[in-house]
Amino acid sequence: MLPATRNTGVALVTGASKGIGEQFARQLASRGYGLALVARPGDQLHAVAGDLGPTAHALPTDLSRPQERATLPERIAALGLEVDILVNNAGMSNLGPVAHADPADELTLVELDVAAVVDLCSRFVPGMVARGRGAVLNVASVGAFGPVPGQATYGAAKAFVLSYTHALRQELRGTGVSAATLCPGPVRTGFGEQVGIPDDEAEKMLPPFMWRQPETVAKAAIDGLAAGRAVIVPGTPNRIAAALNHLTPRRVLLPILGRVHPGMRTS
């Protein structure tokens, strides 16, 4: 459920400079929430904040760096604001088998996709509980429901987020604070391009009817959070894929994924 809007309350959205994160910001702004927008330093973050008006604050931060994450509570407090909604959306992926992986890249992924989620929840959830109001939305993936050969660290990171948020949700019962996990399927954000999987290549593995637009995913996520849902998987085809990913025996599933995943072609 979403807390009521108030002058000193904001939604903190990470990865807010583009893609689903930008659309989260737009969805929440349209519902009257002030915003603390976090992403790596760059013009895009300031452009999004400027477009959303004076209640949107750009807070450039490299969330893969623990020392930068640690500054966020103080920076938000200096604005006279408190975090009522936390959206942990920032993330990255690497492509290819572990035998060909760069250790530094893999550890950066773990910092951003896992440690930053734990860090920000640990920093901001206590204040929500003390105030008796708040909501957390952590972004995972359909890949959270099973191993992903070719993106092993990414799949494991998203499985962590899903498990962590289930536990957090139970811990928060009766506090006035809710927690949910968004597990989208493929989304047209250019995310795959960053790791070497263009959309047209990905569509050979994932058919067009599974794909969603970022604004559709963001709206489904915020609606699901408001409705008190625990896990939000936008689109019926992706809900079916998540169930199959979770329930298919690994001895059957993994050889199939190993044959079709673009990340395995570098081996």
C-alpha positions in Angstrom: 0.0 0.0 0.0 1.1 3.6 -0.6 1.3 6.1 2.2 -0.6 9.4 1.8 1.3 12.2 0.3 2.8 14.9 2.6 4.9 18.0 2.1 8.0 16.6 3.8 7.7 13.0 2.4 9.4 11.9 -0.8 9.7 8.8 -2.9 13.4 7.9 -3.4 13.8 6.3 -6.8 17.1 4.8 -7.9 18.2 4.5 -11.5 15.8 7.4 -12.2 17.6 9.0 -15.1 16.0 6.7 -17.8 14.1 3.6 -18.5 11.8 2.1 -15.9 13.3 4.3 -13.2 12.3 7.5 -15.0 8.8 6.1 -15.5 8.6 5.3 -11.8 9.4 8.9 -11.1 6.7 10.1 -13.6 4.1 7.8 -12.1 4.8 8.9 -8.6 4.9 12.5 -9.5 1.5 12.2 -11.2 0.1 10.8 -7.9 1.4 13.8 -6.0 4.6 12.6 -4.4 7.7 14.6 -4.1 10.8 12.9 -5.4 14.4 12.2 -4.5 15.9 11.0 -7.8 19.1 9.0 -7.7 21.4 7.9 -10.5 25.0 8.1 -11.6 26.1 11.7 -12.2 25.0 13.0 -15.6 22.8 15.5 -17.4 19.9 13.0 -17.8 19.1 12.9 -14.1 18.9 16.7 -13.8 16.8 16.8 -17.0 14.2 14.4 -15.5 14.1 16.3 -12.2 13.7 19.6 -14.0 10.9 18.2 -16.1 9.0 17.0 -13.0 9.2 20.4 -11.2 10.4 21.8 -8.0 9.4 18.9 -5.8 11.8 16.6 -7.7 15.3 16.6 -6.4 18.3 15.2 -8.3 20.8 13.5 -6.1 23.6 12.2 -8.3 25.1 9.1 -6.7 27.1 6.1 -7.8 25.3 3.4 -5.9 28.0 0.8 -6.6 30.2 2.7 -4.2 29.3 2.1 -0.5 30.7 5.5 0.6 28.4 7.3 -1.8 25.3 5.3 -0.8 26.0 6.2 2.9 25.6 10.0 2.1 22.0 9.7 1.0 20.2 9.9 4.3 22.1 13.1 5.3 21.6 14.7 1.9 17.9 14.0 2.0 17.6 15.2 5.6 19.4 18.4 4.6 16.5 19.1 2.2 14.1 18.9 5.1 12.7 15.7 3.7 12.0 12.1 4.8 11.7 9.0 2.6 8.2 7.6 2.6 8.6 5.3 -0.5 11.8 3.6 -1.5 12.1 2.2 -5.0 15.3 0.2 -5.5 15.4 0.1 -9.3 19.0 0.7 -10.2 20.8 -2.3 -11.6 23.1 -3.7 -14.2 24.0 -7.1 -15.8 27.0 -8.8 -17.2 26.9 -11.2 -20.1 28.9 -14.4 -20.6 29.9 -17.5 -18.7 31.7 -17.3 -15.4 34.8 -18.8 -16.9 35.2 -15.6 -19.0 34.1 -13.1 -16.4 36.0 -10.1 -15.2 36.0 -10.3 -11.4 35.8 -6.5 -10.9 32.7 -6.4 -13.2 31.0 -9.2 -11.3 31.6 -7.6 -8.0 30.3 -4.2 -9.2 27.1 -6.0 -10.2 26.8 -7.5 -6.7 27.4 -4.1 -5.2 24.7 -2.4 -7.3 22.1 -5.2 -7.6 22.4 -6.7 -4.2 24.4 -4.6 -1.7 22.7 -1.3 -2.6 19.3 -2.8 -2.1 20.2 -4.1 1.4 22.1 -0.9 2.2 19.2 1.5 1.3 16.5 -0.7 2.9 18.6 -0.8 6.1 19.1 3.0 6.1 15.5 4.0 5.3 13.1 1.3 6.5 13.8 2.0 10.2 12.5 5.6 9.8 9.4 4.4 8.0 8.7 1.9 10.8 9.2 4.6 13.4 6.7 6.9 11.6 4.3 4.0 11.0 4.1 4.7 7.3 6.0 3.7 4.1 6.4 1.4 1.2 9.4 -0.4 -0.4 9.5 -1.6 -4.0 12.5 -3.7 -5.0 13.1 -4.5 -8.6 14.1 -8.1 -9.5 13.3 -9.9 -12.7 11.5 -12.9 -14.1 15.0 -14.3 -14.0 14.7 -14.3 -10.2 12.7 -17.5 -10.4 15.5 -19.7 -11.8 19.2 -19.9 -12.7 20.3 -17.9 -15.8 23.3 -19.6 -17.5 25.1 -16.8 -19.4 24.1 -14.3 -16.8 24.7 -16.3 -13.7 25.5 -13.5 -11.3 22.6 -11.4 -12.5 20.1 -14.2 -12.1 21.4 -15.0 -8.6 21.3 -11.3 -7.7 17.7 -11.0 -8.7 16.8 -14.2 -6.8 18.4 -12.6 -3.7 16.2 -9.5 -4.2 13.1 -11.6 -4.4 13.9 -13.7 -1.3 15.0 -10.7 0.7 11.9 -8.7 -0.1 9.6 -11.7 0.8 11.3 -11.8 4.2 11.2 -8.0 4.6 7.5 -8.0 3.8 6.8 -10.5 6.6 9.0 -8.6 9.1 7.0 -5.4 8.3 3.5 -6.8 9.0 1.6 -4.6 11.4 4.0 -1.7 11.1 2.2 0.4 8.5 5.1 -0.3 6.0 4.7 -2.5 3.0 7.2 -4.2 0.7 6.8 -5.7 -2.8 9.0 -7.1 -5.5 8.7 -6.2 -9.2 9.7 -9.0 -11.5 9.4 -7.8 -15.1 10.1 -9.8 -18.2 11.8 -8.1 -21.1 11.3 -4.4 -21.3 12.3 -2.0 -24.1 14.7 0.2 -22.2 18.0 -0.5 -24.0 19.2 -2.4 -20.9 20.2 -5.4 -23.0 22.2 -3.2 -25.4 24.5 -2.3 -22.5 25.6 -5.9 -22.1 25.6 -6.8 -25.8 22.1 -8.2 -26.4 20.3 -5.9 -28.8 16.5 -6.1 -28.7 16.3 -7.8 -32.1 18.7 -10.5 -30.9 16.8 -10.9 -27.6 13.5 -11.3 -29.5 14.9 -14.4 -31.1 15.0 -15.9 -27.6 12.0 -14.0 -26.2 9.0 -13.5 -28.5 7.5 -10.1 -29.1 4.3 -10.8 -27.1 6.4 -11.0 -23.9 7.9 -7.5 -24.3 6.6 -4.5 -22.4 7.2 -0.7 -22.5 8.8 0.9 -19.5 5.8 3.1 -18.8 3.5 0.1 -18.7 5.7 -1.8 -16.3 6.1 1.2 -14.0 2.3 1.8 -13.9 1.7 -1.9 -13.2 4.3 -1.8 -10.4 3.0 1.3 -8.6 -0.6 0.0 -9.0 0.5 -3.4 -7.6 2.3 -1.7 -4.7 -0.8 0.4 -3.9 -3.0 -2.8 -4.0 -0.7 -4.5 -1.5 0.6 -7.2 -3.8 3.7 -9.1 -2.8 5.1 -9.9 -6.2 4.3 -8.0 -9.4 4.9 -9.6 -12.8 3.5 -7.4 -15.5 1.8 -9.3 -18.4 0.2 -12.7 -18.5 2.9 -14.3 -20.7 5.6 -13.2 -18.2 3.6 -14.6 -15.3 3.4 -17.9 -17.1 7.2 -17.7 -17.9 7.9 -17.0 -14.2 5.9 -20.0 -13.1 7.6 -22.3 -15.7 11.0 -21.0 -14.7 10.2 -21.7 -11.0 8.6 -25.1 -11.5 10.4 -26.8 -14.3 13.0 -29.4 -13.1 16.5 -27.9 -13.4 17.7 -31.0 -15.3 15.2 -30.1 -18.0 15.3 -26.3 -17.9 19.1 -25.6 -17.7 20.1 -27.4 -20.9 17.5 -25.5 -22.8 18.6 -22.1 -21.4 22.2 -23.1 -22.1 21.4 -23.6 -25.7 19.4 -20.4 -26.4 20.9 -17.7 -24.1 23.0 -15.2 -26.0 25.5 -15.1 -23.1 26.5 -18.7 -23.7 27.6 -18.0 -27.3 30.8 -16.4 -26.0 32.0 -19.6 -24.6 
